[in-house]
Amino acid sequence: MNQDQSPHLATTTLDELHLGGLSPEEEQQAKAHLAECPACSRRMASTTASADRYREQLNQSTMEEIRRRLEQPRASKPRRAWLWGLVALAATGAAVGAFLALRG
Ligand SMILES: [Zn+2]
């Protein structure tokens, strides 16, 4: 039961098979076709390989991003100290303002 003209599996079908996105019935049909079709078998192997490579790269960049974020709080400390300085300055200003208001 192929919806497209080609007797072979569609690339999206191969992708979905690799990602586990097919229904059990579709998966069975796809696997049956792969078992008897060397051309689709090769395409499936290449899909799997490139998807794994992509996932590997993604994992690597995700890990780098996580590492960067973990290091960030330490890096942004000076800015936070500066912010607290500003808060203290504002509080002092408010206290001085209140003192002047009370006096005047
Ligand atoms: Zn085929």
Residues whose N, C-alpha, C, O or C-beta is under 5 A from the ligand:
A	BS01	ZN	P7 H8 L9 C37 A39 C40
